[in-house]
Amino acid sequence: MDIYSYYNDKLAASPEEVFAVINDDKQLKNIFSILKEIEYSTKGKRSKGTKFRVTLGVRDKTYRFRNEITEYVHNRRIIMKTRLKQGVITTLFNVEPRGGHSELTVKSSIESSMGVKVFAMTVKPVAKTVMNKEMKKLEEAVRNLNLK
């Protein structure tokens, strides 16, 4: 069941430039105000099998999630799994060239069961509101790449 979806096919930067932002913890923490900390429990920071914890601050609450990168294609794609007591969230970050622009897709979905559906329906509106604001900041950061 989908809990968040974002698509933009008009990012005015190369896929490599967009991916460089997505692939850099420091930039992500500067862009996403909800992202407080990323702690790695494996040596590699960006490869299949990388395990890490993310700390988020949303609406005066702190959340910590265990994650694992399950697919990594340099300059194109990251797929990660986030383990919650309610289930497993799969998140995709995918960047593709589109003429002189880039296409960015971000999708999060949770495994579907009756209990998970209730959880997803509760989380979806908050995730959409918060993440749409954060993705606008990512778009701005990508726009600023070309102004430098």
C-alpha positions as CSV (number, residue, x, y, z in Angstrom):
1,M,0.0,0.0,0.0
2,D,1.4,3.4,-1.0
3,I,2.1,5.9,1.7
4,Y,4.0,8.5,-0.3
5,S,4.7,9.3,-3.9
6,Y,6.6,12.2,-5.6
7,Y,7.4,12.7,-9.2
8,N,9.1,15.6,-11.1
9,D,10.3,15.2,-14.7
10,K,11.6,18.8,-15.0
11,L,14.5,19.1,-12.6
12,A,17.0,21.4,-14.3
13,A,20.1,19.4,-13.5
14,S,21.8,16.3,-14.8
15,P,20.8,12.9,-13.2
16,E,24.4,12.8,-11.7
17,E,23.9,16.2,-10.1
18,V,20.4,15.3,-8.7
19,F,21.8,11.9,-7.4
20,A,24.8,13.6,-5.8
21,V,22.3,15.6,-3.6
22,I,20.3,12.5,-2.7
23,N,23.4,10.5,-2.1
24,D,25.0,13.0,0.4
25,D,24.0,12.8,4.0
26,K,25.3,16.3,4.8
27,Q,23.2,17.8,2.0
28,L,20.2,15.8,2.9
29,K,20.4,17.0,6.5
30,N,20.7,20.6,5.3
31,I,17.7,20.3,3.0
32,F,15.3,18.1,5.0
33,S,14.5,19.8,8.3
34,I,12.9,16.6,9.6
35,L,16.2,14.6,9.2
36,K,18.1,14.9,12.5
37,E,20.6,12.1,12.3
38,I,21.9,9.2,10.2
39,E,24.0,6.6,12.0
40,Y,25.6,3.7,10.1
41,S,26.1,0.2,11.5
42,T,28.0,-1.0,8.4
43,K,31.3,0.2,6.9
44,G,29.8,1.3,3.6
45,K,27.5,4.3,3.5
46,R,26.1,3.7,0.0
47,S,25.9,0.2,-1.2
48,K,23.6,-2.8,-1.2
49,G,23.4,-4.2,2.3
50,T,24.3,-0.9,4.1
51,K,22.5,-0.7,7.4
52,F,21.7,2.5,9.2
53,R,19.4,4.3,11.6
54,V,17.6,7.5,10.8
55,T,16.3,9.9,13.4
56,L,13.5,12.2,12.3
57,G,11.8,15.0,14.0
58,V,8.2,15.5,12.9
59,R,5.7,17.8,14.7
60,D,7.6,18.0,17.9
61,K,8.1,14.2,18.1
62,T,11.3,12.2,17.5
63,Y,11.2,8.9,15.5
64,R,14.1,6.4,14.9
65,F,14.0,3.9,12.1
66,R,16.3,1.0,11.2
67,N,17.0,0.9,7.5
68,E,18.8,-1.2,4.9
69,I,19.7,-0.4,1.3
70,T,18.5,-3.3,-0.8
71,E,19.4,-1.9,-4.2
72,Y,22.0,0.7,-5.2
73,V,22.7,1.8,-8.7
74,H,25.2,4.7,-8.7
75,N,23.8,8.0,-10.1
76,R,20.4,6.4,-10.7
77,R,18.6,4.5,-7.9
78,I,18.5,3.7,-4.2
79,I,15.9,1.3,-2.7
80,M,15.8,0.8,1.0
81,K,13.7,-1.0,3.5
82,T,12.6,0.5,6.8
83,R,11.6,-1.8,9.6
84,L,8.7,-0.8,11.9
85,K,6.7,-2.9,14.3
86,Q,3.8,-2.3,11.9
87,G,5.6,-3.7,8.9
88,V,8.3,-3.0,6.4
89,I,8.3,0.2,4.3
90,T,10.1,0.1,0.9
91,T,11.3,3.5,-0.4
92,L,12.6,4.1,-3.9
93,F,14.7,7.1,-5.1
94,N,15.1,6.9,-8.8
95,V,16.7,9.5,-11.1
96,E,16.5,9.3,-15.0
97,P,17.6,11.7,-17.7
98,R,14.8,13.5,-19.6
99,G,16.3,15.6,-22.4
100,G,18.0,18.5,-20.8
101,H,16.3,17.7,-17.4
102,S,16.1,14.9,-14.9
103,E,13.2,12.9,-13.7
104,L,13.0,12.1,-10.0
105,T,10.7,9.6,-8.5
106,V,10.3,8.9,-4.8
107,K,7.9,6.3,-3.6
108,S,7.2,4.7,-0.3
109,S,4.9,1.7,0.3
110,I,4.2,-0.6,3.2
111,E,3.4,-4.3,3.1
112,S,-0.3,-4.7,3.2
113,S,-2.3,-6.4,5.9
114,M,-5.3,-5.3,7.8
115,G,-3.4,-3.7,10.7
116,V,-0.9,-2.1,8.3
117,K,-3.8,-0.6,6.3
118,V,-5.0,1.3,9.3
119,F,-1.5,2.4,10.1
120,A,-0.9,3.5,6.5
121,M,-4.2,5.5,6.3
122,T,-3.1,7.3,9.5
123,V,0.4,8.0,8.3
124,K,-0.3,8.9,4.7
125,P,-1.8,12.4,5.1
126,V,1.0,13.4,7.5
127,A,3.7,11.9,5.3
128,K,2.3,13.7,2.3
129,T,2.2,17.1,4.0
130,V,5.6,16.8,5.5
131,M,7.4,15.2,2.6
132,N,5.9,17.6,0.0
133,K,7.4,20.5,1.9
134,E,10.7,18.7,2.1
135,M,10.7,17.8,-1.6
136,K,10.2,21.5,-2.5
137,K,13.4,22.2,-0.6
138,L,15.1,19.5,-2.5
139,E,13.9,21.0,-5.8
140,E,15.3,24.4,-4.6
141,A,18.7,22.8,-3.8
142,V,18.8,21.3,-7.3
143,R,17.9,24.6,-8.9
144,N,20.7,26.3,-6.9
145,L,23.2,23.9,-8.3
146,N,22.9,25.6,-11.7
147,L,23.2,29.1,-10.1
148,K,26.7,28.5,-8.7
